[in-house]
Amino acid sequence: MTVFTPLALPDVILATPRRHGDARGYFCETYVQPLYAANGIACAFVQDNESLSALPGTVRGLHLQAPPFAQAKLVRVLSGAIFDVAVDVRAGSPTHGQWVGARLTADGGEQLFIPHGFAHGFCTLAPDTRVAYKVDAVYDKASERGIVWNDPDIAIDWTFGHGDAILSDKDRILPRLKDFDSPFVYGAA
């Protein structure tokens, strides 16, 4: 049975599927729609994504998409390890600008659910880290938004300790939260 652990920000959930192991290895169910829905992850996932980051200290994020292409995500690690982060960007939210993070590893099988209204990013902690995630809306380039990974007002403790972060050119120039016009409003349907 999967263990669901709510984290400090509303609706951000750590899911850890139980692995059934023997001499051959293990088997686990990484997603069972009725079980996940009953535990606060009631999405109709429509797209699966995968990334490979060759070097530790690679930061991807903080990313999100604006409505109507807003994406909730269910993130897991296929090889290696990451520090995965969700940041509340909902205007008017009592936790606006706050973040929560979790270490996700291939060995542990943990998954992080990031709901709509939260920016998402991660930092790789091991070489050749592969990350897979489900989203509930298709990619839409025109809806892409983001917040710079090292915004001092958010003050994420990335914990990677590998010197300078490795970033894409696009992620280097994302705005700070104070300059971000959020398309999400707390309490709006």
Backbone bond lengths (Angstrom), bond angles and torsions (degrees), N, CA, C in turn:
res aa  C-N    CA-C-N  psi(-1)  N-CA   C-N-CA  omega(-1)  CA-C   N-CA-C  phi
1 M - - - 1.451 - - 1.525 108.88 -
2 T 1.300 116.44 137.29 1.457 122.22 176.84 1.523 109.95 -72.02
3 V 1.333 116.46 139.24 1.461 122.62 175.31 1.523 107.50 -99.42
4 F 1.340 116.72 127.10 1.458 122.79 -179.65 1.523 108.43 -109.24
5 T 1.343 116.18 124.47 1.456 121.52 -177.76 1.525 109.37 -123.65
6 P 1.353 118.09 110.10 1.462 119.65 174.99 1.529 109.61 -65.12
7 L 1.330 116.75 137.47 1.457 120.70 178.18 1.528 109.66 -96.08
8 A 1.315 117.81 -175.52 1.465 122.59 -171.23 1.526 114.16 -66.99
9 L 1.323 119.16 -21.61 1.466 121.11 176.92 1.525 109.46 -99.91
10 P 1.323 117.20 141.28 1.462 120.42 -175.57 1.528 112.76 -55.43
11 D 1.308 115.52 133.97 1.463 124.26 173.27 1.526 115.01 71.24
12 V 1.329 119.32 0.94 1.465 121.41 171.77 1.527 105.99 -87.89
13 I 1.335 115.99 122.00 1.463 121.01 -169.49 1.528 110.29 -128.51
14 L 1.326 115.65 133.91 1.459 121.99 172.13 1.529 107.63 -95.46
15 A 1.320 116.43 122.23 1.465 121.89 179.36 1.524 108.11 -113.72
16 T 1.321 116.29 128.73 1.458 120.91 179.49 1.524 109.01 -124.00
17 P 1.348 116.28 100.82 1.468 119.33 178.88 1.533 111.16 -66.52
18 R 1.324 115.24 143.64 1.461 120.59 177.00 1.520 108.86 -77.71
19 R 1.310 115.20 134.91 1.463 120.75 177.81 1.524 109.49 -101.64
20 H 1.315 115.36 136.66 1.455 122.17 177.48 1.527 106.67 -106.26
21 G 1.326 116.22 109.52 1.457 120.12 -173.75 1.512 114.18 -112.40
22 D 1.324 113.71 156.18 1.455 122.37 172.05 1.523 107.13 -152.30
23 A 1.313 117.11 -166.43 1.460 121.39 -176.32 1.524 112.50 -60.94
24 R 1.321 118.02 -22.35 1.467 121.30 -179.40 1.518 113.25 -80.85
25 G 1.334 116.54 -23.14 1.458 121.33 -173.77 1.516 109.26 140.61
26 Y 1.336 117.80 -129.23 1.458 120.55 179.52 1.522 110.37 -147.56
27 F 1.344 114.62 165.63 1.454 123.89 171.41 1.520 106.97 -133.98
28 C 1.344 116.04 140.42 1.465 119.23 173.09 1.520 109.23 -150.64
29 E 1.317 114.44 155.02 1.461 121.44 174.17 1.520 106.75 -94.50
30 T 1.332 117.28 112.25 1.460 120.44 -175.52 1.521 112.87 -83.98
31 Y 1.331 117.49 -16.57 1.457 119.88 177.48 1.519 109.17 -159.51
32 V 1.325 115.74 124.42 1.459 122.87 175.87 1.530 105.81 -130.41
33 Q 1.310 116.94 106.65 1.465 122.08 -170.28 1.539 113.96 -50.21
34 P 1.336 120.80 -51.87 1.472 118.15 -177.98 1.536 112.90 -63.11
35 L 1.318 117.69 -38.46 1.459 121.58 179.09 1.526 110.68 -65.86
36 Y 1.323 117.15 -46.11 1.463 120.62 -179.88 1.521 110.73 -65.81
37 A 1.334 118.17 -41.45 1.462 121.48 178.38 1.522 110.85 -60.70
38 A 1.323 117.43 -41.40 1.461 121.41 179.79 1.524 112.32 -66.78
39 N 1.337 116.94 -15.32 1.467 122.02 -179.27 1.521 112.87 -113.50
40 G 1.329 117.19 24.26 1.465 121.45 171.56 1.508 116.14 94.59
41 I 1.332 118.47 4.67 1.466 121.60 179.10 1.526 107.12 -116.81
42 A 1.332 114.72 76.53 1.469 121.70 -173.30 1.524 109.93 -104.08
43 C 1.305 116.76 66.90 1.459 122.48 -178.18 1.522 110.10 -111.60
44 A 1.317 114.36 151.39 1.462 120.08 168.61 1.530 105.83 -100.01
45 F 1.327 116.82 90.65 1.464 120.68 -177.39 1.522 109.60 -68.39
46 V 1.352 115.61 136.33 1.467 121.00 -174.31 1.522 113.70 -124.39
47 Q 1.326 117.83 -8.13 1.460 120.44 -176.97 1.513 108.66 -151.34
48 D 1.333 116.86 139.52 1.464 122.84 172.88 1.526 108.26 -111.68
49 N 1.335 116.36 137.63 1.460 122.71 179.65 1.524 109.21 -123.70
50 E 1.320 115.69 154.79 1.462 121.16 176.83 1.516 108.80 -143.26
51 S 1.334 116.16 140.29 1.466 120.85 174.84 1.520 109.25 -130.07
52 L 1.319 115.58 151.95 1.459 123.21 172.71 1.519 107.15 -121.98
53 S 1.311 116.06 128.22 1.465 122.26 175.47 1.517 107.16 -119.76
54 A 1.324 116.34 117.94 1.454 121.47 -173.39 1.526 113.10 -70.77
55 L 1.334 116.91 -34.82 1.462 119.81 -171.73 1.522 112.98 -114.45
56 P 1.337 118.17 143.33 1.460 120.85 170.63 1.530 109.07 -62.04
57 G 1.319 116.48 148.71 1.465 120.68 -179.04 1.515 113.13 88.25
58 T 1.339 117.98 6.57 1.457 121.29 174.75 1.526 107.87 -78.04
59 V 1.333 115.85 124.91 1.464 121.03 178.24 1.517 108.10 -109.43
60 R 1.325 115.73 129.07 1.463 123.13 174.64 1.526 106.34 -119.15
61 G 1.328 115.57 116.25 1.466 118.95 179.25 1.509 110.90 128.30
62 L 1.244 112.76 -179.85 1.458 134.69 11.96 1.531 108.66 -92.48
63 H 1.317 117.78 122.53 1.460 122.84 -171.39 1.524 111.97 -118.06
64 L 1.326 114.60 154.83 1.450 123.29 170.56 1.521 108.27 -164.19
65 Q 1.326 115.57 168.93 1.458 121.50 173.33 1.523 108.27 -122.63
66 A 1.352 115.56 143.54 1.463 121.85 179.30 1.529 110.15 -78.65
67 P 1.341 116.66 152.83 1.461 119.59 173.03 1.532 110.02 -59.30
68 P 1.299 119.69 149.02 1.462 126.82 8.40 1.529 113.43 -87.81
69 F 1.319 117.67 12.32 1.463 121.58 179.74 1.529 112.24 -106.84
70 A 1.338 116.84 21.38 1.464 120.79 177.42 1.520 109.02 -55.16
71 Q 1.336 115.08 141.23 1.466 120.19 -176.83 1.526 111.41 -119.80
72 A 1.325 115.70 124.64 1.453 120.86 161.98 1.525 105.38 -86.51
73 K 1.338 116.78 147.41 1.463 120.43 -174.95 1.521 110.62 -130.74
74 L 1.323 115.41 144.82 1.461 123.07 170.75 1.522 106.13 -121.35
75 V 1.340 116.34 108.34 1.461 123.92 -167.64 1.525 110.20 -106.88
76 R 1.343 115.82 136.83 1.465 120.48 173.43 1.522 109.31 -144.97
77 V 1.324 115.90 162.89 1.460 122.74 -177.72 1.526 109.04 -107.28
78 L 1.336 116.30 129.47 1.465 121.77 178.82 1.528 111.93 -91.62
79 S 1.333 116.52 -33.91 1.462 121.17 173.71 1.519 107.99 -150.48
80 G 1.328 116.44 141.41 1.454 120.57 -178.97 1.517 112.75 89.27
81 A 1.341 116.06 -147.74 1.462 121.76 -176.23 1.517 109.39 -158.27
82 I 1.337 115.61 151.28 1.465 121.61 176.06 1.520 110.23 -137.73
83 F 1.332 114.60 160.39 1.448 122.03 163.25 1.512 104.65 -104.43
84 D 1.330 116.71 112.48 1.458 123.31 -173.05 1.523 109.56 -102.40
85 V 1.344 116.90 138.19 1.458 121.97 -170.64 1.524 110.88 -132.21
86 A 1.341 115.51 140.12 1.467 123.27 170.70 1.525 107.70 -123.03
87 V 1.345 116.63 135.40 1.471 122.69 179.92 1.525 108.09 -123.27
88 D 1.312 117.08 127.22 1.461 122.22 178.34 1.533 108.86 -72.74
89 V 1.332 117.18 117.44 1.469 121.64 179.07 1.530 111.47 -116.35
90 R 1.334 117.90 15.72 1.460 121.99 -179.56 1.527 110.22 -76.08
91 A 1.334 116.18 118.79 1.460 120.83 178.04 1.524 109.31 -58.98
92 G 1.337 116.55 132.79 1.458 121.92 179.24 1.508 115.26 84.63
93 S 1.315 118.13 -2.60 1.460 121.00 -179.92 1.528 110.22 -72.21
94 P 1.332 117.88 140.49 1.467 119.01 175.77 1.531 113.10 -65.90
95 T 1.344 116.88 -15.43 1.471 119.95 177.42 1.538 111.48 -112.10
96 H 1.343 116.48 19.73 1.471 120.87 179.66 1.528 110.40 -54.74
97 G 1.334 115.88 131.01 1.462 121.46 178.15 1.516 113.85 83.32
98 Q 1.324 118.36 -4.21 1.460 120.80 177.54 1.521 109.58 -87.89
99 W 1.314 115.13 154.50 1.462 120.81 -178.19 1.518 110.50 -129.24
100 V 1.317 113.94 159.16 1.450 122.09 172.91 1.522 106.91 -139.09
101 G 1.322 116.55 145.40 1.457 120.11 -179.15 1.509 111.56 -136.21
102 A 1.325 114.95 157.38 1.458 121.18 177.67 1.519 109.11 -146.08
103 R 1.304 115.45 144.03 1.465 120.85 174.62 1.526 107.70 -83.28
104 L 1.321 116.74 123.71 1.456 122.58 177.09 1.518 107.97 -115.00
105 T 1.329 116.73 133.35 1.453 120.94 -178.15 1.523 110.66 -131.68
106 A 1.310 115.80 152.79 1.461 119.83 173.73 1.524 109.63 -64.44
107 D 1.321 117.52 -39.56 1.463 120.79 -179.09 1.522 112.56 -65.26
108 G 1.326 117.54 -36.10 1.463 121.04 -177.37 1.518 114.50 -87.27
109 G 1.337 117.30 -25.85 1.453 121.43 178.26 1.518 115.59 75.12
110 E 1.326 118.05 11.12 1.462 120.91 -178.72 1.534 110.56 -63.22
111 Q 1.336 115.09 152.79 1.462 122.09 176.06 1.525 108.00 -132.81
112 L 1.332 116.87 145.92 1.457 120.60 177.13 1.515 108.70 -117.64
113 F 1.338 115.58 129.82 1.456 121.75 175.50 1.516 108.84 -98.32
114 I 1.341 115.95 123.71 1.458 122.84 178.28 1.524 107.25 -114.63
115 P 1.347 118.81 114.80 1.462 121.07 -177.28 1.531 112.45 -80.55
116 H 1.322 115.30 173.48 1.473 121.11 173.28 1.530 108.89 -56.90
117 G 1.325 116.20 147.18 1.456 120.58 178.34 1.512 114.30 89.47
118 F 1.336 116.43 5.94 1.458 121.69 179.40 1.527 108.91 -125.26
119 A 1.327 116.28 134.96 1.464 120.85 171.46 1.526 107.41 -80.14
120 H 1.330 115.79 150.01 1.467 121.17 -176.53 1.516 110.25 -127.67
121 G 1.319 115.65 140.81 1.455 121.20 173.50 1.511 110.20 -157.52
122 F 1.325 114.98 163.81 1.465 118.56 176.32 1.508 109.90 -149.82
123 C 1.333 113.87 158.66 1.455 122.90 175.55 1.517 107.86 -122.55
124 T 1.323 116.66 131.56 1.465 120.01 179.52 1.528 109.94 -77.06
125 L 1.321 114.91 141.76 1.463 122.09 -178.33 1.516 112.61 -112.27
126 A 1.328 116.98 -3.12 1.465 121.70 -177.11 1.526 108.64 -145.57
127 P 1.345 117.08 156.60 1.466 119.49 176.58 1.526 111.12 -65.49
128 D 1.325 115.06 153.31 1.468 122.57 174.49 1.525 112.30 49.79
129 T 1.326 114.93 52.12 1.463 120.73 179.25 1.529 109.81 -86.71
130 R 1.338 114.71 126.91 1.467 121.14 176.69 1.524 108.27 -110.10
131 V 1.329 114.95 128.41 1.456 122.55 -179.02 1.521 108.30 -118.58
132 A 1.330 116.21 135.57 1.457 121.53 176.57 1.520 108.08 -123.59
133 Y 1.325 115.89 142.10 1.457 117.63 175.99 1.510 111.29 -150.63
134 K 1.337 112.81 146.86 1.453 122.68 175.59 1.524 107.85 -93.14
135 V 1.335 116.79 145.70 1.461 121.71 174.68 1.522 109.10 -132.03
136 D 1.336 115.24 154.23 1.462 119.01 -177.08 1.528 113.45 -101.13
137 A 1.325 117.17 12.35 1.475 122.63 171.89 1.524 107.56 -147.99
138 V 1.308 116.44 148.37 1.452 120.15 -179.33 1.526 110.23 -72.10
139 Y 1.323 115.29 158.64 1.461 120.88 177.02 1.523 109.63 -63.67
140 D 1.334 115.81 136.14 1.461 122.33 176.73 1.519 107.85 -139.32
141 K 1.332 116.07 106.71 1.468 121.41 -175.04 1.527 112.72 -53.46
142 A 1.330 117.73 -41.94 1.464 121.27 -177.64 1.532 112.33 -66.07
143 S 1.323 117.21 -18.78 1.469 121.38 -178.55 1.520 113.56 -95.65
144 E 1.339 117.16 -3.37 1.468 121.12 -178.86 1.525 111.27 -60.75
145 R 1.317 115.63 135.06 1.458 123.00 174.45 1.516 107.61 -140.42
146 G 1.334 115.79 169.28 1.452 118.67 177.20 1.510 112.48 -171.77
147 I 1.318 113.95 166.98 1.466 124.40 176.44 1.526 106.14 -127.17
148 V 1.304 117.23 141.24 1.461 120.55 -179.52 1.537 109.66 -61.69
149 W 1.295 115.41 138.85 1.471 123.14 -172.53 1.523 114.11 -61.06
150 N 1.343 117.16 -31.38 1.464 121.12 -173.98 1.521 112.79 -111.25
151 D 1.322 116.95 31.95 1.464 121.56 178.79 1.531 109.23 -56.47
152 P 1.346 117.78 120.14 1.467 119.58 -176.68 1.535 112.88 -66.79
153 D 1.328 118.16 -22.07 1.464 120.07 178.23 1.525 111.44 -73.52
154 I 1.321 117.51 -27.88 1.465 121.25 176.48 1.528 109.30 -86.38
155 A 1.316 116.60 -41.11 1.479 124.03 174.06 1.529 112.92 58.52
156 I 1.317 116.42 52.78 1.463 120.63 176.47 1.523 109.31 -69.10
157 D 1.318 116.18 132.01 1.460 122.13 173.85 1.531 106.72 -90.99
158 W 1.324 116.30 91.89 1.468 120.92 -173.70 1.514 113.70 -67.20
159 T 1.300 119.23 -20.13 1.475 124.17 173.34 1.519 115.35 60.34
160 F 1.339 119.20 14.80 1.462 117.14 -175.12 1.513 113.56 -82.71
161 G 1.311 119.24 -29.62 1.449 122.00 173.32 1.516 115.35 56.42
162 H 1.312 117.82 30.06 1.466 120.92 -178.80 1.529 111.53 -114.19
163 G 1.322 117.57 33.39 1.458 119.87 -178.19 1.510 110.47 78.04
164 D 1.312 116.32 -143.71 1.455 120.71 -177.76 1.526 111.07 -70.83
165 A 1.321 115.12 145.20 1.462 120.54 176.95 1.521 110.18 -70.83
166 I 1.312 115.44 148.43 1.461 122.49 174.78 1.521 106.32 -98.26
167 L 1.339 116.71 119.37 1.461 122.50 -172.37 1.515 111.62 -129.27
168 S 1.326 115.85 156.90 1.463 119.96 168.96 1.528 108.14 -77.47
169 D 1.324 116.59 158.14 1.463 120.37 176.53 1.523 110.59 -58.73
170 K 1.325 116.82 -38.46 1.463 121.72 -179.15 1.527 110.88 -63.71
171 D 1.331 117.36 -41.88 1.461 120.15 -177.93 1.529 112.85 -71.49
172 R 1.322 117.57 -25.28 1.475 121.15 179.06 1.521 112.95 -65.54
173 I 1.338 116.66 -28.06 1.465 119.65 -172.20 1.536 113.33 -108.62
174 L 1.323 117.38 13.72 1.465 119.49 177.33 1.527 109.92 -65.57
175 P 1.335 117.89 153.13 1.466 120.66 -178.40 1.524 112.24 -75.27
176 R 1.329 114.65 164.06 1.458 120.98 170.85 1.525 108.59 -77.30
177 L 1.309 116.39 161.07 1.462 121.54 -179.49 1.528 111.02 -58.03
178 K 1.329 117.55 -39.66 1.474 120.16 -178.08 1.531 112.01 -65.55
179 D 1.324 117.73 -19.02 1.464 122.25 178.78 1.530 112.26 -104.01
180 F 1.320 116.96 5.54 1.448 123.23 -175.78 1.523 109.41 -95.41
181 D 1.320 116.63 122.73 1.461 121.91 177.01 1.534 107.34 -90.04
182 S 1.314 116.08 97.30 1.452 120.81 -173.10 1.523 111.89 -69.82
183 P 1.341 116.19 131.74 1.457 120.31 174.96 1.534 112.06 -83.24
184 F 1.341 117.04 2.62 1.457 122.53 -177.58 1.524 109.68 -110.88
185 V 1.318 116.54 134.59 1.450 122.64 178.13 1.517 108.65 -121.04
186 Y 1.311 116.14 127.96 1.455 121.59 -179.25 1.528 110.26 -58.90
187 G 1.322 116.30 132.00 1.455 121.78 177.56 1.511 115.27 83.90
188 A 1.346 117.87 -7.97 1.465 120.43 178.65 1.522 108.73 -76.78
189 A 1.294 115.47 147.51 1.479 120.16 -179.83 1.503 111.89 -73.09
